[in-house]
């Protein structure tokens, strides 16, 4: 089995429930580490970092995926 690693912090992009979200804040609480996510409509969602990293509902967005999304939206104009 191989292992992979990626840094997660403010500015990291994920797909969560089919929506592209960005980490805008991280907080250490007594319940554990939490993140605040912002979607493209500006709505905020707070959830545990564990949920974000290990849930089937979330996947890390790579820089290449984000570039293809921007290029695709420009072609549609």
Buried (B, 14 or more C-beta within 10 A) or exposed (E): EEEEEEEBEEEBBBBBEEEBBBBEEBEEEEEEBBBBBBBEEEEEBEBBBEBBBEEEEBEBBEEEEEEEEEEEEEEEE
